[in-house]
């Protein structure tokens, strides 16, 4: 007449479904209860920079030339290559050229896009590459004119840098400003966990952003596989890891994390792979997600303790002959219904009021 399974089987799924429903009211889409559990238990959270901690609305601030070509000519060449790809940095270059009224003809050969690295093509018989420091200087082994080294070293570190090289020599550095979200610092501070920022951007820019946001660790000039490898290493150490990203480059890390969180305005593949999607307007939704997950786990543990204690008492009193079977069954079913209804209520009001 009395057991534990009825209430346990009913209350736990109701709690999870209620939490997923409540998350939806905060513009957070969760694909399963186990991901809420991972968020509640997480002790490491990894952020991508562009489009996650920043607004993903970059703009070209300046073009530094390192050859005999003019700024407009080099910006026009960069836009000619970048217009084929939807990345936010590429859009910034194309927009800058359009604002200056620079028209560019399709003089290049087939454009090759290397994910998380850059773009390579041929223009008038010259090989042209544009992309990250790693791609241009390490993968493509491009060089800097020794006379321009001092100028290169003095590039402003507060900007992201896009490197353009022609025939193995650096031709231009395009400085792009992607403003931080105004709530990024406070949101990171409110997470109360080990916060790591990983970006493919250059080290100087990454460290500047990291200092402003207040993360615990920063890794710059990393590739998509580096992000995924870092998360694997943290998991092997026994850590529960969350990854927050928005781009194609973040997809391997999102799938590797205990809970991958994608920004809703990011790449479609990132949203598809991620376990949780949050609206991009406010990073405090991550704080809300964390509180909701912790409240869910507190409710589940509390319900479990109550169900076991209450029904064990009924069984003990029934065996002792204190309660007749009919009363025991009535109390058992009433408590099951009551705890099921309670677990349908919103979590955050209860959690914040406790």
C-alpha positions in Angstrom: 0.0 0.0 0.0 3.0 2.3 0.6 6.3 2.5 -1.3 8.8 5.0 -2.5 8.7 4.6 -6.3 5.4 6.4 -7.1 6.4 9.8 -5.7 10.0 9.5 -6.9 9.0 8.6 -10.5 6.4 11.4 -10.5 8.2 14.3 -8.8 11.6 14.1 -10.4 10.5 14.4 -14.0 8.0 17.1 -13.1 10.7 19.1 -11.4 12.9 18.9 -14.5 10.1 19.7 -17.0 9.0 22.6 -14.8 12.6 23.9 -14.8 12.9 23.6 -18.6 9.6 25.5 -18.9 10.8 28.2 -16.6 14.1 28.5 -18.4 12.1 29.2 -21.6 10.5 32.2 -19.9 13.9 33.7 -19.6 14.7 33.1 -23.3 16.8 30.0 -22.4 16.3 26.8 -24.4 17.5 23.6 -22.6 17.6 20.3 -24.4 17.5 18.0 -21.4 17.6 17.9 -17.6 21.1 16.5 -17.4 22.4 19.7 -18.8 20.8 21.7 -16.0 22.5 19.3 -13.6 25.8 19.9 -15.3 25.4 23.7 -15.0 24.5 23.4 -11.3 27.6 21.3 -10.6 30.0 23.2 -13.0 33.2 24.5 -11.4 34.8 25.7 -14.7 33.2 27.9 -17.4 35.0 28.6 -20.7 34.1 31.7 -22.7 34.9 32.4 -26.3 35.6 36.2 -26.8 34.1 37.4 -30.1 30.3 37.4 -30.0 30.2 36.1 -26.5 31.9 38.5 -24.2 31.8 41.1 -27.0 28.8 42.4 -28.9 29.7 40.7 -32.2 29.3 44.1 -33.9 33.0 44.8 -34.8 34.1 47.8 -36.8 37.3 48.7 -38.6 39.1 51.5 -36.7 42.3 51.8 -38.7 44.4 50.2 -41.4 48.2 50.1 -40.9 50.2 49.6 -44.1 53.5 47.8 -44.3 54.1 48.1 -48.0 54.0 50.7 -50.8 50.3 50.3 -51.3 47.8 52.8 -49.8 45.3 52.1 -47.0 42.2 52.2 -49.3 43.8 49.9 -51.8 44.6 47.3 -49.2 41.2 47.6 -47.5 39.6 47.1 -50.9 41.7 44.0 -51.5 40.8 42.7 -48.0 37.0 43.3 -48.6 37.3 41.6 -52.0 38.3 38.4 -50.2 36.3 38.7 -47.0 32.9 39.4 -48.7 32.5 35.7 -49.5 32.2 34.7 -45.8 29.7 35.5 -43.1 32.0 35.9 -40.1 31.5 39.1 -38.1 35.1 40.2 -38.7 34.7 39.7 -42.4 31.5 41.8 -42.4 33.3 44.6 -40.6 35.9 44.8 -43.3 33.3 44.7 -46.1 31.3 47.4 -44.3 34.3 49.6 -43.9 35.1 49.4 -47.6 31.5 50.2 -48.5 31.4 53.2 -46.2 34.4 54.6 -48.0 32.8 54.0 -51.3 35.5 51.5 -52.4 34.4 49.4 -55.3 36.3 46.1 -55.9 36.2 43.9 -58.9 36.6 40.1 -58.6 40.2 39.9 -59.7 41.1 37.0 -57.4 41.1 33.3 -58.2 39.2 30.7 -56.2 39.0 31.7 -52.5 40.0 29.1 -50.0 38.6 29.5 -46.5 40.5 27.7 -43.7 38.2 27.4 -40.6 39.6 29.4 -37.6 42.6 30.5 -39.6 41.9 32.7 -42.5 41.5 33.1 -46.3 44.0 32.3 -49.1 43.7 33.2 -52.8 45.6 34.6 -55.8 45.4 38.1 -57.2 47.1 39.0 -60.4 49.5 36.1 -59.9 50.4 37.0 -56.3 49.4 34.8 -53.4 47.3 36.8 -50.9 46.4 35.6 -47.4 44.3 37.3 -44.7 43.6 36.0 -41.2 45.0 35.4 -37.8 48.6 35.9 -36.7 48.9 32.1 -36.4 47.7 31.6 -40.0 49.7 34.4 -41.6 53.0 34.1 -39.8 53.2 30.5 -38.7 51.2 28.5 -41.2 52.0 30.6 -44.2 55.5 31.7 -43.0 55.0 35.3 -44.0 57.6 37.9 -42.9 57.7 41.5 -41.9 60.0 44.1 -43.4 62.7 44.7 -40.8 62.3 48.4 -41.3 58.7 48.1 -40.3 59.2 45.9 -37.1 59.1 48.8 -34.7 55.8 50.0 -36.2 54.4 46.5 -36.0 55.4 46.1 -32.4 53.6 49.4 -31.6 50.2 48.3 -32.9 47.4 49.2 -30.5 46.7 46.2 -28.3 43.1 47.2 -27.5 42.0 46.1 -31.0 41.7 42.8 -32.7 44.1 42.5 -35.6 43.5 41.0 -39.1 46.7 40.4 -41.0 47.0 40.8 -44.8 50.0 39.5 -46.6 51.0 39.5 -50.3 53.5 37.1 -51.7 54.8 36.1 -48.2 55.3 39.7 -46.9 53.0 41.5 -44.5 51.1 44.2 -46.4 48.6 45.5 -43.8 47.2 45.1 -40.4 43.5 45.9 -40.1 42.6 47.0 -36.5 39.0 46.0 -35.6 37.2 47.1 -32.5 34.5 44.8 -31.1 33.1 46.4 -27.9 32.6 44.5 -24.8 29.1 43.8 -23.6 28.5 46.4 -20.8 27.3 43.6 -18.5 30.2 41.2 -19.2 32.3 42.1 -16.2 29.4 42.0 -13.7 28.1 38.7 -15.2 31.5 37.0 -15.0 31.9 38.2 -11.4 28.4 36.8 -10.5 29.2 33.3 -11.7 31.4 32.5 -8.7 33.4 29.8 -10.6 36.7 29.4 -12.4 36.2 31.5 -15.5 38.4 31.0 -18.5 38.5 32.9 -21.8 39.8 31.2 -24.9 40.2 33.1 -28.2 41.9 32.8 -31.5 42.7 36.5 -31.2 46.3 37.7 -30.6 47.7 37.6 -27.1 47.9 41.3 -26.4 44.3 42.0 -27.4 43.1 38.9 -25.5 44.9 39.9 -22.3 43.5 43.5 -22.5 40.0 42.1 -22.8 40.6 39.6 -20.0 41.9 42.3 -17.6 38.8 44.4 -18.3 36.4 41.5 -17.8 38.1 39.9 -14.8 38.4 36.3 -15.9 40.6 33.9 -13.9 42.7 32.7 -16.9 43.1 33.6 -20.6 44.3 31.6 -23.6 45.0 33.4 -26.8 45.7 32.3 -30.4 44.0 29.0 -29.8 42.5 26.8 -32.5 39.1 25.0 -32.3 40.8 21.7 -31.4 42.8 23.5 -28.6 39.6 24.6 -27.0 38.2 21.1 -27.1 41.5 19.6 -25.8 41.5 22.0 -22.9 37.9 21.0 -21.9 38.9 17.3 -22.1 41.8 17.9 -19.8 39.7 19.7 -17.3 37.1 16.8 -17.4 39.9 14.3 -16.8 40.9 16.3 -13.7 37.3 15.7 -12.4 36.0 19.1 -13.2 32.5 19.8 -14.6 32.9 22.2 -17.5 30.6 24.6 -19.3 31.5 26.1 -22.7 29.9 29.3 -23.9 30.4 30.2 -27.6 28.7 31.4 -30.7 30.7 30.4 -33.8 31.7 27.6 -36.0 35.1 27.6 -34.3 33.5 26.8 -31.0 31.5 23.8 -32.2 34.1 21.1 -31.1 34.4 22.6 -27.6 30.6 22.9 -27.3 30.2 19.2 -28.0 33.0 18.3 -25.7 31.8 20.2 -22.6 29.4 18.8 -20.0 27.1 21.5 -21.1 27.6 23.5 -24.2 25.9 26.9 -24.3 25.4 28.8 -27.6 24.4 32.4 -28.1 21.2 32.5 -30.1 22.6 35.0 -32.7 25.6 32.8 -33.4 26.3 30.3 -36.2 23.5 27.8 -36.9 25.9 24.8 -36.3 26.8 26.1 -32.9 23.2 26.3 -31.9 22.6 22.9 -33.3 25.4 21.3 -31.4 24.9 23.2 -28.1 22.9 21.6 -25.3 21.5 25.0 -24.2 20.8 28.2 -26.2 20.5 31.6 -24.5 19.4 34.9 -26.0 22.3 37.2 -26.8 20.9 40.4 -25.3 22.2 40.0 -21.8 24.9 37.7 -20.3 23.1 37.8 -17.0 20.9 35.1 -18.5 23.9 32.8 -17.7 23.6 33.8 -14.1 19.9 33.1 -14.2 20.6 29.7 -15.7 23.1 28.9 -13.0 20.6 29.9 -10.2 17.8 28.0 -11.9 19.9 24.9 -12.1 21.1 25.1 -8.5 17.5 25.6 -7.4 16.4 22.6 -9.4 19.0 20.3 -7.8 18.1 21.7 -4.4 14.4 20.9 -5.0 15.2 17.4 -6.3 17.4 16.5 -3.3 14.8 18.0 -0.9 12.0 16.1 -2.5 14.0 12.9 -2.4 14.7 13.3 1.4 11.0 14.1 2.1 9.7 11.2 0.1 12.0 8.7 1.7 11.5 10.0 5.2 7.7 10.3 5.0 7.0 7.0 3.3 9.5 5.2 5.6 7.5 6.6 8.5 4.2 5.3 7.0 5.7 1.9 6.5 7.1 1.7 10.0 3.8 2.8 11.6 1.9 0.4 9.4 4.1 -2.5 10.4 3.8 -1.5 14.0 0.0 -1.6 13.7 -0.4 2.1 14.5 -1.8 3.1 11.1 -4.4 0.9 9.2 -3.6 0.2 5.5 -6.4 2.5 4.2 -5.0 5.5 6.1 -1.4 4.7 5.1 -2.5 4.5 1.4 -4.4 7.7 1.7 -1.5 9.6 3.2 0.9 8.1 0.7 -1.1 9.1 -2.3 -1.9 12.5 -0.9 1.7 13.2 -0.3 2.6 12.1 -3.8 0.0 14.4 -5.3 1.1 17.3 -3.0 4.8 17.0 -3.8 4.0 16.7 -7.5 2.0 19.9 -7.5 4.7 21.7 -5.5 7.4 20.7 -8.0 5.4 22.3 -10.7 5.8 25.8 -9.2 8.5 28.2 -10.3 12.0 27.7 -8.9 13.6 31.1 -8.9 11.1 32.9 -6.7 11.3 30.1 -4.2 15.1 29.9 -4.4 15.6 33.7 -4.1 13.1 34.0 -1.2 14.8 31.2 0.8 
